[in-house]
Amino acid sequence: MAQKNRGRDRAVVEEELSLEQLKKRLDNLDARFDAIDSMVSAVAERIVMRPLRMEIACPNCGKIIEIGVVGDQKMLR
């Protein structure tokens, strides 16, 4: 009987740990999304002010891709 209770207690503790890990992962994901949002907003603001030229290296082949973006209207807020 005592072993069954220990098994249940252990399962409860493991479930609490997994919930805490899930919460930490969600918090980290939220922080990453906030960082991405900030970067995208900064790029969008720069595009409406002046031309933007980006060079991105392909992670698979290493080829450099050049992207040029020009905007001529103010962003609406």
PDB file of N, CA, C and O in Angstrom:
ATOM      1  N   MET A   1       0.820  -1.191   0.000  1.00  0.00           N
ATOM      2  CA  MET A   1       0.000   0.000   0.000  1.00  0.00           C
ATOM      3  C   MET A   1       0.866   1.257   0.000  1.00  0.00           C
ATOM      4  O   MET A   1       0.590   2.210  -0.729  1.00  0.00           O
ATOM      5  N   ALA A   2       1.912   1.252   0.822  1.00  0.00           N
ATOM      6  CA  ALA A   2       2.795   2.414   0.904  1.00  0.00           C
ATOM      7  C   ALA A   2       3.522   2.629  -0.413  1.00  0.00           C
ATOM      8  O   ALA A   2       3.772   3.768  -0.810  1.00  0.00           O
ATOM      9  N   GLN A   3       3.862   1.536  -1.094  1.00  0.00           N
ATOM     10  CA  GLN A   3       4.550   1.660  -2.377  1.00  0.00           C
ATOM     11  C   GLN A   3       3.636   2.272  -3.428  1.00  0.00           C
ATOM     12  O   GLN A   3       4.097   3.032  -4.280  1.00  0.00           O
ATOM     13  N   LYS A   4       2.360   1.955  -3.379  1.00  0.00           N
ATOM     14  CA  LYS A   4       1.406   2.541  -4.327  1.00  0.00           C
ATOM     15  C   LYS A   4       1.305   4.045  -4.101  1.00  0.00           C
ATOM     16  O   LYS A   4       1.253   4.814  -5.061  1.00  0.00           O
ATOM     17  N   ASN A   5       1.275   4.467  -2.843  1.00  0.00           N
ATOM     18  CA  ASN A   5       1.209   5.899  -2.522  1.00  0.00           C
ATOM     19  C   ASN A   5       2.479   6.604  -2.983  1.00  0.00           C
ATOM     20  O   ASN A   5       2.418   7.721  -3.498  1.00  0.00           O
ATOM     21  N   ARG A   6       3.626   5.961  -2.801  1.00  0.00           N
ATOM     22  CA  ARG A   6       4.886   6.560  -3.252  1.00  0.00           C
ATOM     23  C   ARG A   6       4.886   6.718  -4.768  1.00  0.00           C
ATOM     24  O   ARG A   6       5.336   7.734  -5.298  1.00  0.00           O
ATOM     25  N   GLY A   7       4.377   5.707  -5.452  1.00  0.00           N
ATOM     26  CA  GLY A   7       4.292   5.776  -6.916  1.00  0.00           C
ATOM     27  C   GLY A   7       3.393   6.911  -7.373  1.00  0.00           C
ATOM     28  O   GLY A   7       3.706   7.614  -8.333  1.00  0.00           O
ATOM     29  N   ARG A   8       2.278   7.086  -6.685  1.00  0.00           N
ATOM     30  CA  ARG A   8       1.362   8.182  -7.024  1.00  0.00           C
ATOM     31  C   ARG A   8       1.999   9.530  -6.727  1.00  0.00           C
ATOM     32  O   ARG A   8       1.883  10.468  -7.517  1.00  0.00           O
ATOM     33  N   ASP A   9       2.683   9.626  -5.564  1.00  0.00           N
ATOM     34  CA  ASP A   9       3.357  10.877  -5.208  1.00  0.00           C
ATOM     35  C   ASP A   9       4.435  11.212  -6.237  1.00  0.00           C
ATOM     36  O   ASP A   9       4.581  12.364  -6.644  1.00  0.00           O
ATOM     37  N   ARG A  10       5.181  10.198  -6.650  1.00  0.00           N
ATOM     38  CA  ARG A  10       6.231  10.404  -7.645  1.00  0.00           C
ATOM     39  C   ARG A  10       5.617  10.866  -8.973  1.00  0.00           C
ATOM     40  O   ARG A  10       6.176  11.736  -9.641  1.00  0.00           O
ATOM     41  N   ALA A  11       4.482  10.294  -9.353  1.00  0.00           N
ATOM     42  CA  ALA A  11       3.815  10.690 -10.592  1.00  0.00           C
ATOM     43  C   ALA A  11       3.340  12.138 -10.514  1.00  0.00           C
ATOM     44  O   ALA A  11       3.429  12.885 -11.488  1.00  0.00           O
ATOM     45  N   VAL A  12       2.838  12.522  -9.351  1.00  0.00           N
ATOM     46  CA  VAL A  12       2.383  13.904  -9.166  1.00  0.00           C
ATOM     47  C   VAL A  12       3.558  14.866  -9.269  1.00  0.00           C
ATOM     48  O   VAL A  12       3.448  15.913  -9.907  1.00  0.00           O
ATOM     49  N   VAL A  13       4.687  14.519  -8.642  1.00  0.00           N
ATOM     50  CA  VAL A  13       5.877  15.372  -8.691  1.00  0.00           C
ATOM     51  C   VAL A  13       6.385  15.484 -10.123  1.00  0.00           C
ATOM     52  O   VAL A  13       6.740  16.574 -10.572  1.00  0.00           O
ATOM     53  N   GLU A  14       6.422  14.358 -10.848  1.00  0.00           N
ATOM     54  CA  GLU A  14       6.884  14.381 -12.243  1.00  0.00           C
ATOM     55  C   GLU A  14       5.955  15.221 -13.112  1.00  0.00           C
ATOM     56  O   GLU A  14       6.410  15.936 -14.005  1.00  0.00           O
ATOM     57  N   GLU A  15       4.654  15.132 -12.848  1.00  0.00           N
ATOM     58  CA  GLU A  15       3.697  15.938 -13.612  1.00  0.00           C
ATOM     59  C   GLU A  15       3.897  17.422 -13.333  1.00  0.00           C
ATOM     60  O   GLU A  15       3.816  18.240 -14.250  1.00  0.00           O
ATOM     61  N   GLU A  16       4.157  17.778 -12.076  1.00  0.00           N
ATOM     62  CA  GLU A  16       4.407  19.174 -11.723  1.00  0.00           C
ATOM     63  C   GLU A  16       5.681  19.674 -12.400  1.00  0.00           C
ATOM     64  O   GLU A  16       5.732  20.802 -12.890  1.00  0.00           O
ATOM     65  N   LEU A  17       6.717  18.819 -12.422  1.00  0.00           N
ATOM     66  CA  LEU A  17       7.963  19.206 -13.085  1.00  0.00           C
ATOM     67  C   LEU A  17       7.738  19.414 -14.582  1.00  0.00           C
ATOM     68  O   LEU A  17       8.252  20.367 -15.167  1.00  0.00           O
ATOM     69  N   SER A  18       6.971  18.520 -15.194  1.00  0.00           N
ATOM     70  CA  SER A  18       6.737  18.668 -16.625  1.00  0.00           C
ATOM     71  C   SER A  18       5.912  19.924 -16.912  1.00  0.00           C
ATOM     72  O   SER A  18       6.117  20.575 -17.936  1.00  0.00           O
ATOM     73  N   LEU A  19       4.992  20.266 -16.025  1.00  0.00           N
ATOM     74  CA  LEU A  19       4.221  21.498 -16.199  1.00  0.00           C
ATOM     75  C   LEU A  19       5.121  22.718 -16.043  1.00  0.00           C
ATOM     76  O   LEU A  19       4.976  23.699 -16.773  1.00  0.00           O
ATOM     77  N   GLU A  20       6.053  22.658 -15.088  1.00  0.00           N
ATOM     78  CA  GLU A  20       6.993  23.767 -14.909  1.00  0.00           C
ATOM     79  C   GLU A  20       7.900  23.902 -16.127  1.00  0.00           C
ATOM     80  O   GLU A  20       8.175  25.016 -16.571  1.00  0.00           O
ATOM     81  N   GLN A  21       8.365  22.782 -16.669  1.00  0.00           N
ATOM     82  CA  GLN A  21       9.211  22.811 -17.864  1.00  0.00           C
ATOM     83  C   GLN A  21       8.439  23.376 -19.050  1.00  0.00           C
ATOM     84  O   GLN A  21       8.978  24.153 -19.838  1.00  0.00           O
ATOM     85  N   LEU A  22       7.182  22.984 -19.169  1.00  0.00           N
ATOM     86  CA  LEU A  22       6.348  23.499 -20.253  1.00  0.00           C
ATOM     87  C   LEU A  22       6.158  25.000 -20.115  1.00  0.00           C
ATOM     88  O   LEU A  22       6.206  25.730 -21.105  1.00  0.00           O
ATOM     89  N   LYS A  23       5.942  25.460 -18.893  1.00  0.00           N
ATOM     90  CA  LYS A  23       5.790  26.902 -18.656  1.00  0.00           C
ATOM     91  C   LYS A  23       7.070  27.649 -19.015  1.00  0.00           C
ATOM     92  O   LYS A  23       7.010  28.709 -19.637  1.00  0.00           O
ATOM     93  N   LYS A  24       8.232  27.108 -18.630  1.00  0.00           N
ATOM     94  CA  LYS A  24       9.511  27.731 -18.969  1.00  0.00           C
ATOM     95  C   LYS A  24       9.709  27.789 -20.477  1.00  0.00           C
ATOM     96  O   LYS A  24      10.167  28.799 -21.011  1.00  0.00           O
ATOM     97  N   ARG A  25       9.365  26.709 -21.157  1.00  0.00           N
ATOM     98  CA  ARG A  25       9.508  26.678 -22.622  1.00  0.00           C
ATOM     99  C   ARG A  25       8.594  27.698 -23.285  1.00  0.00           C
ATOM    100  O   ARG A  25       8.992  28.367 -24.238  1.00  0.00           O
ATOM    101  N   LEU A  26       7.372  27.817 -22.783  1.00  0.00           N
ATOM    102  CA  LEU A  26       6.445  28.802 -23.339  1.00  0.00           C
ATOM    103  C   LEU A  26       6.938  30.226 -23.090  1.00  0.00           C
ATOM    104  O   LEU A  26       6.803  31.094 -23.953  1.00  0.00           O
ATOM    105  N   ASP A  27       7.506  30.462 -21.916  1.00  0.00           N
ATOM    106  CA  ASP A  27       8.063  31.786 -21.617  1.00  0.00           C
ATOM    107  C   ASP A  27       9.236  32.099 -22.542  1.00  0.00           C
ATOM    108  O   ASP A  27       9.355  33.220 -23.038  1.00  0.00           O
ATOM    109  N   ASN A  28      10.103  31.109 -22.777  1.00  0.00           N
ATOM    110  CA  ASN A  28      11.227  31.307 -23.697  1.00  0.00           C
ATOM    111  C   ASN A  28      10.739  31.571 -25.120  1.00  0.00           C
ATOM    112  O   ASN A  28      11.275  32.432 -25.817  1.00  0.00           O
ATOM    113  N   LEU A  29       9.728  30.830 -25.540  1.00  0.00           N
ATOM    114  CA  LEU A  29       9.169  31.031 -26.875  1.00  0.00           C
ATOM    115  C   LEU A  29       8.561  32.420 -27.002  1.00  0.00           C
ATOM    116  O   LEU A  29       8.715  33.075 -28.033  1.00  0.00           O
ATOM    117  N   ASP A  30       7.871  32.873 -25.957  1.00  0.00           N
ATOM    118  CA  ASP A  30       7.288  34.213 -25.953  1.00  0.00           C
ATOM    119  C   ASP A  30       8.381  35.278 -26.057  1.00  0.00           C
ATOM    120  O   ASP A  30       8.225  36.263 -26.779  1.00  0.00           O
ATOM    121  N   ALA A  31       9.477  35.080 -25.341  1.00  0.00           N
ATOM    122  CA  ALA A  31      10.588  36.033 -25.411  1.00  0.00           C
ATOM    123  C   ALA A  31      11.192  36.056 -26.812  1.00  0.00           C
ATOM    124  O   ALA A  31      11.538  37.124 -27.317  1.00  0.00           O
ATOM    125  N   ARG A  32      11.319  34.905 -27.435  1.00  0.00           N
ATOM    126  CA  ARG A  32      11.854  34.846 -28.801  1.00  0.00           C
ATOM    127  C   ARG A  32      10.927  35.563 -29.785  1.00  0.00           C
ATOM    128  O   ARG A  32      11.388  36.299 -30.658  1.00  0.00           O
ATOM    129  N   PHE A  33       9.621  35.342 -29.637  1.00  0.00           N
ATOM    130  CA  PHE A  33       8.672  36.026 -30.514  1.00  0.00           C
ATOM    131  C   PHE A  33       8.736  37.540 -30.326  1.00  0.00           C
ATOM    132  O   PHE A  33       8.631  38.291 -31.296  1.00  0.00           O
ATOM    133  N   ASP A  34       8.908  37.986 -29.090  1.00  0.00           N
ATOM    134  CA  ASP A  34       9.047  39.420 -28.829  1.00  0.00           C
ATOM    135  C   ASP A  34      10.290  39.976 -29.514  1.00  0.00           C
ATOM    136  O   ASP A  34      10.256  41.068 -30.082  1.00  0.00           O
ATOM    137  N   ALA A  35      11.382  39.225 -29.460  1.00  0.00           N
ATOM    138  CA  ALA A  35      12.619  39.670 -30.103  1.00  0.00           C
ATOM    139  C   ALA A  35      12.451  39.730 -31.617  1.00  0.00           C
ATOM    140  O   ALA A  35      12.897  40.681 -32.258  1.00  0.00           O
ATOM    141  N   ILE A  36      11.810  38.716 -32.186  1.00  0.00           N
ATOM    142  CA  ILE A  36      11.576  38.707 -33.629  1.00  0.00           C
ATOM    143  C   ILE A  36      10.674  39.866 -34.024  1.00  0.00           C
ATOM    144  O   ILE A  36      10.916  40.523 -35.037  1.00  0.00           O
ATOM    145  N   ASP A  37       9.636  40.124 -33.234  1.00  0.00           N
ATOM    146  CA  ASP A  37       8.723  41.229 -33.505  1.00  0.00           C
ATOM    147  C   ASP A  37       9.470  42.554 -33.505  1.00  0.00           C
ATOM    148  O   ASP A  37       9.230  43.407 -34.359  1.00  0.00           O
ATOM    149  N   SER A  38      10.376  42.728 -32.548  1.00  0.00           N
ATOM    150  CA  SER A  38      11.155  43.971 -32.482  1.00  0.00           C
ATOM    151  C   SER A  38      12.032  44.138 -33.715  1.00  0.00           C
ATOM    152  O   SER A  38      12.136  45.233 -34.268  1.00  0.00           O
ATOM    153  N   MET A  39      12.668  43.039 -34.146  1.00  0.00           N
ATOM    154  CA  MET A  39      13.531  43.118 -35.329  1.00  0.00           C
ATOM    155  C   MET A  39      12.729  43.425 -36.589  1.00  0.00           C
ATOM    156  O   MET A  39      13.141  44.248 -37.406  1.00  0.00           O
ATOM    157  N   VAL A  40      11.596  42.769 -36.743  1.00  0.00           N
ATOM    158  CA  VAL A  40      10.762  42.994 -37.927  1.00  0.00           C
ATOM    159  C   VAL A  40      10.235  44.425 -37.932  1.00  0.00           C
ATOM    160  O   VAL A  40      10.195  45.063 -38.985  1.00  0.00           O
ATOM    161  N   SER A  41       9.835  44.932 -36.784  1.00  0.00           N
ATOM    162  CA  SER A  41       9.356  46.316 -36.697  1.00  0.00           C
ATOM    163  C   SER A  41      10.455  47.308 -37.063  1.00  0.00           C
ATOM    164  O   SER A  41      10.205  48.286 -37.766  1.00  0.00           O
ATOM    165  N   ALA A  42      11.678  47.053 -36.584  1.00  0.00           N
ATOM    166  CA  ALA A  42      12.791  47.947 -36.902  1.00  0.00           C
ATOM    167  C   ALA A  42      13.086  47.940 -38.399  1.00  0.00           C
ATOM    168  O   ALA A  42      13.348  48.990 -38.985  1.00  0.00           O
ATOM    169  N   VAL A  43      13.046  46.770 -39.013  1.00  0.00           N
ATOM    170  CA  VAL A  43      13.285  46.675 -40.456  1.00  0.00           C
ATOM    171  C   VAL A  43      12.172  47.388 -41.217  1.00  0.00           C
ATOM    172  O   VAL A  43      12.448  48.109 -42.176  1.00  0.00           O
ATOM    173  N   ALA A  44      10.925  47.199 -40.807  1.00  0.00           N
ATOM    174  CA  ALA A  44       9.805  47.843 -41.489  1.00  0.00           C
ATOM    175  C   ALA A  44       9.901  49.362 -41.379  1.00  0.00           C
ATOM    176  O   ALA A  44       9.627  50.060 -42.355  1.00  0.00           O
ATOM    177  N   GLU A  45      10.281  49.890 -40.223  1.00  0.00           N
ATOM    178  CA  GLU A  45      10.422  51.336 -40.064  1.00  0.00           C
ATOM    179  C   GLU A  45      11.543  51.881 -40.943  1.00  0.00           C
ATOM    180  O   GLU A  45      11.427  52.967 -41.512  1.00  0.00           O
ATOM    181  N   ARG A  46      12.614  51.126 -41.046  1.00  0.00           N
ATOM    182  CA  ARG A  46      13.717  51.582 -41.884  1.00  0.00           C
ATOM    183  C   ARG A  46      13.330  51.552 -43.360  1.00  0.00           C
ATOM    184  O   ARG A  46      13.736  52.428 -44.124  1.00  0.00           O
ATOM    185  N   ILE A  47      12.561  50.567 -43.762  1.00  0.00           N
ATOM    186  CA  ILE A  47      12.161  50.448 -45.170  1.00  0.00           C
ATOM    187  C   ILE A  47      11.341  51.660 -45.600  1.00  0.00           C
ATOM    188  O   ILE A  47      11.530  52.169 -46.704  1.00  0.00           O
ATOM    189  N   VAL A  48      10.432  52.131 -44.741  1.00  0.00           N
ATOM    190  CA  VAL A  48       9.604  53.259 -45.145  1.00  0.00           C
ATOM    191  C   VAL A  48      10.405  54.554 -45.168  1.00  0.00           C
ATOM    192  O   VAL A  48       9.984  55.519 -45.807  1.00  0.00           O
ATOM    193  N   MET A  49      11.546  54.601 -44.492  1.00  0.00           N
ATOM    194  CA  MET A  49      12.355  55.815 -44.465  1.00  0.00           C
ATOM    195  C   MET A  49      13.364  55.881 -45.609  1.00  0.00           C
ATOM    196  O   MET A  49      13.576  56.943 -46.194  1.00  0.00           O
ATOM    197  N   ARG A  50      13.982  54.752 -45.924  1.00  0.00           N
ATOM    198  CA  ARG A  50      15.009  54.736 -46.964  1.00  0.00           C
ATOM    199  C   ARG A  50      15.179  53.313 -47.481  1.00  0.00           C
ATOM    200  O   ARG A  50      14.717  52.361 -46.852  1.00  0.00           O
ATOM    201  N   PRO A  51      15.833  53.170 -48.613  1.00  0.00           N
ATOM    202  CA  PRO A  51      16.017  51.823 -49.180  1.00  0.00           C
ATOM    203  C   PRO A  51      16.821  50.920 -48.239  1.00  0.00           C
ATOM    204  O   PRO A  51      17.661  51.382 -47.467  1.00  0.00           O
ATOM    205  N   LEU A  52      16.543  49.656 -48.330  1.00  0.00           N
ATOM    206  CA  LEU A  52      17.213  48.678 -47.489  1.00  0.00           C
ATOM    207  C   LEU A  52      17.769  47.572 -48.370  1.00  0.00           C
ATOM    208  O   LEU A  52      17.083  47.080 -49.265  1.00  0.00           O
ATOM    209  N   ARG A  53      19.008  47.182 -48.116  1.00  0.00           N
ATOM    210  CA  ARG A  53      19.642  46.101 -48.858  1.00  0.00           C
ATOM    211  C   ARG A  53      20.115  45.066 -47.849  1.00  0.00           C
ATOM    212  O   ARG A  53      20.881  45.383 -46.939  1.00  0.00           O
ATOM    213  N   MET A  54      19.657  43.829 -48.012  1.00  0.00           N
ATOM    214  CA  MET A  54      20.041  42.761 -47.100  1.00  0.00           C
ATOM    215  C   MET A  54      20.757  41.670 -47.884  1.00  0.00           C
ATOM    216  O   MET A  54      20.380  41.355 -49.013  1.00  0.00           O
ATOM    217  N   GLU A  55      21.777  41.105 -47.287  1.00  0.00           N
ATOM    218  CA  GLU A  55      22.456  39.946 -47.843  1.00  0.00           C
ATOM    219  C   GLU A  55      22.302  38.811 -46.848  1.00  0.00           C
ATOM    220  O   GLU A  55      22.697  38.921 -45.687  1.00  0.00           O
ATOM    221  N   ILE A  56      21.722  37.722 -47.322  1.00  0.00           N
ATOM    222  CA  ILE A  56      21.455  36.582 -46.454  1.00  0.00           C
ATOM    223  C   ILE A  56      22.145  35.358 -47.049  1.00  0.00           C
ATOM    224  O   ILE A  56      22.023  35.095 -48.245  1.00  0.00           O
ATOM    225  N   ALA A  57      22.859  34.621 -46.227  1.00  0.00           N
ATOM    226  CA  ALA A  57      23.524  33.398 -46.682  1.00  0.00           C
ATOM    227  C   ALA A  57      22.578  32.217 -46.490  1.00  0.00           C
ATOM    228  O   ALA A  57      21.978  32.044 -45.429  1.00  0.00           O
ATOM    229  N   CYS A  58      22.459  31.408 -47.543  1.00  0.00           N
ATOM    230  CA  CYS A  58      21.627  30.212 -47.484  1.00  0.00           C
ATOM    231  C   CYS A  58      22.281  29.213 -46.523  1.00  0.00           C
ATOM    232  O   CYS A  58      23.469  28.921 -46.657  1.00  0.00           O
ATOM    233  N   PRO A  59      21.515  28.683 -45.550  1.00  0.00           N
ATOM    234  CA  PRO A  59      22.114  27.746 -44.601  1.00  0.00           C
ATOM    235  C   PRO A  59      22.473  26.398 -45.234  1.00  0.00           C
ATOM    236  O   PRO A  59      23.308  25.669 -44.699  1.00  0.00           O
ATOM    237  N   ASN A  60      21.854  26.065 -46.361  1.00  0.00           N
ATOM    238  CA  ASN A  60      22.122  24.766 -46.992  1.00  0.00           C
ATOM    239  C   ASN A  60      23.328  24.809 -47.917  1.00  0.00           C
ATOM    240  O   ASN A  60      24.231  23.981 -47.799  1.00  0.00           O
ATOM    241  N   CYS A  61      23.348  25.776 -48.843  1.00  0.00           N
ATOM    242  CA  CYS A  61      24.408  25.793 -49.849  1.00  0.00           C
ATOM    243  C   CYS A  61      25.441  26.897 -49.609  1.00  0.00           C
ATOM    244  O   CYS A  61      26.518  26.868 -50.204  1.00  0.00           O
ATOM    245  N   GLY A  62      25.129  27.866 -48.750  1.00  0.00           N
ATOM    246  CA  GLY A  62      26.069  28.936 -48.459  1.00  0.00           C
ATOM    247  C   GLY A  62      26.034  30.074 -49.468  1.00  0.00           C
ATOM    248  O   GLY A  62      26.777  31.045 -49.325  1.00  0.00           O
ATOM    249  N   LYS A  63      25.187  29.973 -50.482  1.00  0.00           N
ATOM    250  CA  LYS A  63      25.080  31.026 -51.490  1.00  0.00           C
ATOM    251  C   LYS A  63      24.492  32.284 -50.860  1.00  0.00           C
ATOM    252  O   LYS A  63      23.562  32.208 -50.056  1.00  0.00           O
ATOM    253  N   ILE A  64      25.033  33.429 -51.225  1.00  0.00           N
ATOM    254  CA  ILE A  64      24.566  34.702 -50.683  1.00  0.00           C
ATOM    255  C   ILE A  64      23.424  35.226 -51.549  1.00  0.00           C
ATOM    256  O   ILE A  64      23.543  35.321 -52.771  1.00  0.00           O
ATOM    257  N   ILE A  65      22.332  35.559 -50.898  1.00  0.00           N
ATOM    258  CA  ILE A  65      21.144  36.081 -51.574  1.00  0.00           C
ATOM    259  C   ILE A  65      21.025  37.555 -51.211  1.00  0.00           C
ATOM    260  O   ILE A  65      21.042  37.911 -50.033  1.00  0.00           O
ATOM    261  N   GLU A  66      20.906  38.406 -52.214  1.00  0.00           N
ATOM    262  CA  GLU A  66      20.779  39.834 -51.979  1.00  0.00           C
ATOM    263  C   GLU A  66      19.328  40.247 -52.181  1.00  0.00           C
ATOM    264  O   GLU A  66      18.712  39.929 -53.199  1.00  0.00           O
ATOM    265  N   ILE A  67      18.791  40.962 -51.191  1.00  0.00           N
ATOM    266  CA  ILE A  67      17.398  41.414 -51.243  1.00  0.00           C
ATOM    267  C   ILE A  67      17.396  42.933 -51.094  1.00  0.00           C
ATOM    268  O   ILE A  67      17.953  43.467 -50.135  1.00  0.00           O
ATOM    269  N   GLY A  68      16.780  43.616 -52.029  1.00  0.00           N
ATOM    270  CA  GLY A  68      16.651  45.065 -51.961  1.00  0.00           C
ATOM    271  C   GLY A  68      15.194  45.449 -51.826  1.00  0.00           C
ATOM    272  O   GLY A  68      14.350  44.974 -52.586  1.00  0.00           O
ATOM    273  N   VAL A  69      14.890  46.308 -50.860  1.00  0.00           N
ATOM    274  CA  VAL A  69      13.512  46.722 -50.611  1.00  0.00           C
ATOM    275  C   VAL A  69      13.461  48.240 -50.541  1.00  0.00           C
ATOM    276  O   VAL A  69      14.287  48.874 -49.884  1.00  0.00           O
ATOM    277  N   VAL A  70      12.473  48.816 -51.232  1.00  0.00           N
ATOM    278  CA  VAL A  70      12.308  50.261 -51.235  1.00  0.00           C
ATOM    279  C   VAL A  70      10.851  50.564 -50.898  1.00  0.00           C
ATOM    280  O   VAL A  70       9.939  49.935 -51.436  1.00  0.00           O
ATOM    281  N   GLY A  71      10.637  51.529 -50.006  1.00  0.00           N
ATOM    282  CA  GLY A  71       9.274  51.938 -49.657  1.00  0.00           C
ATOM    283  C   GLY A  71       9.129  53.432 -49.873  1.00  0.00           C
ATOM    284  O   GLY A  71      10.095  54.185 -49.752  1.00  0.00           O
ATOM    285  N   ASP A  72       7.913  53.854 -50.194  1.00  0.00           N
ATOM    286  CA  ASP A  72       7.705  55.283 -50.428  1.00  0.00           C
ATOM    287  C   ASP A  72       6.497  55.834 -49.663  1.00  0.00           C
ATOM    288  O   ASP A  72       6.072  56.963 -49.909  1.00  0.00           O
ATOM    289  N   GLN A  73       5.951  55.054 -48.752  1.00  0.00           N
ATOM    290  CA  GLN A  73       4.809  55.523 -47.971  1.00  0.00           C
ATOM    291  C   GLN A  73       5.080  55.321 -46.492  1.00  0.00           C
ATOM    292  O   GLN A  73       5.797  54.404 -46.091  1.00  0.00           O
ATOM    293  N   LYS A  74       4.494  56.196 -45.692  1.00  0.00           N
ATOM    294  CA  LYS A  74       4.631  56.078 -44.245  1.00  0.00           C
ATOM    295  C   LYS A  74       3.763  54.923 -43.745  1.00  0.00           C
ATOM    296  O   LYS A  74       2.711  54.630 -44.312  1.00  0.00           O
ATOM    297  N   MET A  75       4.216  54.281 -42.687  1.00  0.00           N
ATOM    298  CA  MET A  75       3.436  53.215 -42.083  1.00  0.00           C
ATOM    299  C   MET A  75       2.269  53.823 -41.316  1.00  0.00           C
ATOM    300  O   MET A  75       2.406  54.874 -40.690  1.00  0.00           O
ATOM    301  N   LEU A  76       1.133  53.160 -41.369  1.00  0.00           N
ATOM    302  CA  LEU A  76      -0.018  53.583 -40.588  1.00  0.00           C
ATOM    303  C   LEU A  76       0.028  52.900 -39.236  1.00  0.00           C
ATOM    304  O   LEU A  76       0.306  51.705 -39.147  1.00  0.00           O
ATOM    305  N   ARG A  77      -0.244  53.656 -38.184  1.00  0.00           N
ATOM    306  CA  ARG A  77      -0.226  53.062 -36.844  1.00  0.00           C
ATOM    307  C   ARG A  77      -1.602  52.965 -36.289  1.00  0.00           C
ATOM    308  O   ARG A  77      -1.784  52.490 -35.168  1.00  0.00           O
TER     309      ARG A  77
END
